Amino acid sequence: MLRLHEGKVVKDRRHHLRTYPNCFVAKELIDWLLEHKEASDRDTAIKIMQKLLDQSIIHHVCDEHKEFKDMKLFYRFRKDDGTFPLDNEAKVFMRGQRIYEKLMMNTETSILATREEEGETFERTLVASELVDWLLAEGEMATREEAEHLGRRLLEHGIMQHVTNKHHFVDGGLLYQFRLNFRRRRRLMELLNERCRTIPESHDSPFCLRKQNPEGSNTSFLSVSPTKEIKMIVGIRRSSMSSSCGSSGYYSSSPTLSSSPPVLCNPKSVLKRQVSPEELQTPGGPYIKKTFTIVGDAVGWGFVVRGSKPCHIQAVDPSGPAAAAGMK
């Protein structure tokens, strides 16, 4: 959106003696998308913008058109006119992005560093107590209790994680990492990649399950390289897994949440009510068991697990190993 402002694609426009602030012409925007290789053709560009329209990111200036048309019609980003629906999840995401950017900008005094835990080295880690101190010093929070609560919310919304996924956020000496790289430039074409993975794998992938120490007690989720043993993951449709997830660790106790804004290829859950593990595994039942063979890369497996008894898949990284194996 910033590039559109800088390129004067988004600007104040007049029509029939009326001024429409901060808007763009649909036809001009499609030209811009093609020129900057954000879309391969006009039809693809229309599909991309329709996605943004459906997600309430843009809208027609008079809300007269529910479809994005390749015409001289005015549309606007909802963030530019204050109509963007800021639910709790969006607010936490934006808060996490602001904290991430502030930490990355202050490189000389940054509390991000390479550290070790349980014999494994992790890059760009935060010590929980140091993050709490930093939040207080920067005026982000007034008390340590509020800062700790913010840390917990960042974990629950998939923005941060304990380096081995074993702990929730606690004001102490545990190590945490940002799971999202807010600086990775995402292409609009990713909005359309719901069924197949066409973007190259990247360590900047927005979702990753980091490699855990095989000696630890929580060995349910281990990344493997192509030369090591392949783990078999059994899934029930798109939203459940029948493999054991263990009772320890952060994921077993975290609440079920909808996917965060950067999650671009995650359909709604097929489970409309609470389902027991027995129901999922009943022969002849409405749920289909499917086995995936996922070979982890250097980052992880590329999907997020939530809940317990049964656990389920909350999100799948479109550029990760899980998506490549067919997980949705």
C-alpha angles and dihedrals in degrees: 000000000000091000090053090054092047091048091052091240087123110052144121111294135187129220127168092352091307126113120222110196124217099001138132136215112246094222092050092048092053089051088052093049091053093045092052093043093242088130133027097218142356095267091054091047090053091051091051093051091045088057089055090047092050090050092052092245093121133017141180109272091242095029089238097127125056092182126067108238131194092237141102093281125136119240130172139200107248090224088064094057100034096249097112107125104242106196122176092268093053091048092052091047093052091046090052091048092052092049091047093051093048091050093048093048095054095063096156095054097025118141089211111106145147109267140164130239126175091354095304127108120230126188127223095012130167127213105226095227091049091051090051090050090049094049090053094046092049092049092242091127135018101214138025090244091057091046091051090049090053090051090053092050091051089055094045091053094050096249096114134019141187106260092248097027092241102115142044117230112292128172097247144075100310120121124241137180137200108252092197124068099209091186096060107110107232120205120228089232087074088074089071097046096096099128108027136030112239101156120087119256114265137185085225090068109144092231127044140150104218120226112270128210108266089213092062125096096246102070099147094105116040127159116225133194122230089261095054135071115298117231117219115224118198116204135189106219110301104317111043141053126206095199116102114266099185128234099255129078137049100288095059093064104033120110124251110261135179117251118280123245097270092056102102107169108040119117122209116276116276089213110087095178141022109292126192123226088245092058091050092053099041110123112244092017126136093262123087121217115218130178122218126193107211122185109199121223128214091287103043142267101308104237138093123231125203138174133018140247085047110012117203141200111259100181142002123210106233090214097045137096094259093058090047089056091053102263114148 
